[in-house]
Amino acid sequence: MSARARTHAAGTAPALTPIPERLLLGAGPSPVPRSVLDALAEPTIGHLDPVFVQVMEETAALLRTAFDTANPATLPLSTTGSGGMDALVVNFIEPGDRVVCGVNGLFGERMADALTRAGAELVRVEAPWGRALAVEDLLAAAEPGLRAMVVIHGETSTGVCQPLDGLAAACREREALLLVDCVTSLSGQPLSIDGDGVDAAFSGTQKCLNCPPGLSPFTAGPRALERLGARAQPPRSWYLDLSLVGAYWVGPTDPDAAPRPRTYHHTAPVNLIYGLREALRLVVEEGLAARWRRHRRAHEALRQALGVFGFERLAPAEEALAPLLALRVPDGLDEADLRARLLREHGIEVSGGLGPLAGQIWRIGVMGVGARPDPQRRLVQALADELGGGAGEALSALQAGWEQ
Amino acid sequence: MSARARTHAAGTAPALTPIPERLLLGAGPSPVPRSVLDALAEPTIGHLDPVFVQVMEETAALLRTAFDTANPATLPLSTTGSGGMDALVVNFIEPGDRVVCGVNGLFGERMADALTRAGAELVRVEAPWGRALAVEDLLAAAEPGLRAMVVIHGETSTGVCQPLDGLAAACREREALLLVDCVTSLSGQPLSIDGDGVDAAFSGTQKCLNCPPGLSPFTAGPRALERLGARAQPPRSWYLDLSLVGAYWVGPTDPDAAPRPRTYHHTAPVNLIYGLREALRLVVEEGLAARWRRHRRAHEALRQALGVFGFERLAPAEEALAPLLALRVPDGLDEADLRARLLREHGIEVSGGLGPLAGQIWRIGVMGVGARPDPQRRLVQALADELGGGAGEALSALQAGWEQ
């Protein structure tokens, strides 16, 4: 029988590998609450159904709270966080634009790559992996004629948080846009799109929002939309063109346009939106300020606990990203084997290093419901089991950290 | 209290609008079986977890069966079907490429737009909305120097299926690629990527596969990958660059590359992949040939039943797309009001026309589990209720159609 005839015939479908329970304490995805998973499994309805339009409005309103913005153009793009990066670049950067890009980790490198593909004239501002960029270096690079400055607020490859102070003012003075990757920081690290003067930003759902991956929360303010409207050529991507996506999600993005009904653009990932809506509801219920405090406390508590085993934080305290604890692995430890054992024997995922830091650091997620004492105790206990001791001291350090 | 302080405080989260049950018989999304919804709600695990790698392999293998291809580079892209269009264009078209694009409906127009954004030298071949393109017109446009021919296999805006006969041979003769949009046709209309000589194609999950929207099944053969490898400039999109995505999903796409382990590219939409895997399992269990026959039978049965109410198929019989029945609305019927009543009173979604066909046609999905007698009976009965009669005759016609 030919291969073709075989595939066309009715067949015994293969048995599918069952999905295990994991405690996700890596760089993402983060733990997903049962209520969010249950929301995913609600019945699919049409992307133009009046009820779904209501769901979109609720989701966008919750997202504005999470971003701390009044931007009407705030919506989850139908792509993952990495696709959000493409969207940021393709909408707001034109070929030949001079763009300052901060590079101090893998996600800064990716951004630089995406900007180069878009034809930008790139000005790289660098810092060592594990350190924040000096704000004065960014400001010094912001020469007249600059069109945009792009920074990674939460560098997931190194656990570094980039301070934004002074960047918005410098960008406004030069009529440049301030564009920010907040994939790992959104709702876990203080960030206010409006308060910090960010013109456009993208995030992911699978970090501090505790939603499965697959959407990219996105926001764009008036200066960014003006830039989009004034482009000489439309964005290279039809799918990510915010003037088209926005017409479906929030009506016209052009502030001078007459109000008009939503227009079909693409079929939104209906069930993922259900999940995001529920995940955002949990964020708003807790409140941003309380959530930021909790993430910081959880970060410090876990850092102290893992210090007992000899792990030391990569970033200086004042540059550390609360939702992602990057730790130098103690000398002599077979880190890959230990991570494999944590996963296999204890069902706990932590992440290793990337690029030049592979084999040298661990990246531990402190994200949303993962930033609580219980999951952290499980990790500490499992590590003590595998390392042959230290549980008592490490658990005490954890508890002390939470009580501070 | 300022707006900012208000949003930072812990709040009463708003009540979320509940999700109703719908019978989805529009142009998509299509009905999603409970086992697929339940798969979505399985626990999220890491995108690099060895178990998830196994899930990816199972999904890709099932997808090869659905596409009827041996292409290793067969995978669900982490974007919706519309994003798959962007991926097709951004990977295989370079600025200045001469490209024939068939345009006989909205999705052909979109493709032409995407090709123009990519800098292609566009050769439009047209047919009226509601008709297939004449194969001889496509062949006549395929002059020497052609780089690609792009057609919409299932034109969702008109319910027309584009014959592919002769296109692959003509393209090969000219060293051009044959690129196909099979969003609405995959698994509902006869199509063999390898048998029909298609070099690359994209689809969506929310049509005949009965999976929620959010992924774009994609396949690329050796000629397409060779073209990708020979590009003068990398694709404009970092996210959709198949040489990067492929390294995560299936290893290197370059046939000359040494085997190497999967490399992280982006965080896959883990839970959507669970859903797709289950949806594809159901497809393979039925078998492609049986599935194609069932869709054709369901299409004809419903056409005959709705003919009782005065609806007439837009496309000629030999050009009709089985999974999408586009019907001219009888004169004098307030079609928008009737669709609203079907949704509100009966929970049944059907779609109206797009562009020049708005107000003139209905588009009824005949997709996967929607292509069965039970859901069709519900639609016929609801229509008879709203139109004040005809149920008996229409239901008899439906049954007769299924018994043919």
Interface residues (C-beta under 8 A of the other chain):
Chain A: A3 R4 T7 H8 A9 A10 G11 T12 A13 P14 L16 T17 I19 P20 E21 R22 L24 G26 G28 P29 P31 V32 L37 D38 L40 A41 E42 P43 T44 I45 G46 H47 D49 P50 V51 Q54 V55 E58 A61 L62 R64 T65 D68 A70 S78 T79 T80 G81 S82 G83 M85 D86 V90 R110 D113 A114 R117 A118 S192 D194 G195 G204 Q206 P212 P213 G214 Q233 P234 P235 R236 S237 W238 Y239 L240 Y264 H265 H266 T267 A268 P269 V270 N271 L272 Y274 G275 R277 E278 R281 L282 V284 E285 E286 G287 L288 A289 A290 L343 E349 L354
Chain B: A3 R4 T7 H8 A9 A10 G11 T12 A13 P14 L16 T17 I19 P20 E21 R22 L24 G26 G28 P29 P31 V32 L37 D38 L40 A41 E42 P43 T44 I45 G46 H47 D49 P50 V51 Q54 V55 E58 A61 L62 R64 T65 D68 A70 S78 T79 T80 G81 S82 G83 M85 D86 V90 R110 D113 A114 R117 A118 S192 D194 G195 G204 Q206 P212 P213 G214 Q233 P234 P235 R236 S237 W238 Y239 L240 Y264 H265 H266 T267 A268 P269 V270 N271 L272 Y274 G275 R277 E278 R281 L282 V284 E285 E286 G287 L288 A289 A290 L343 E349 L354
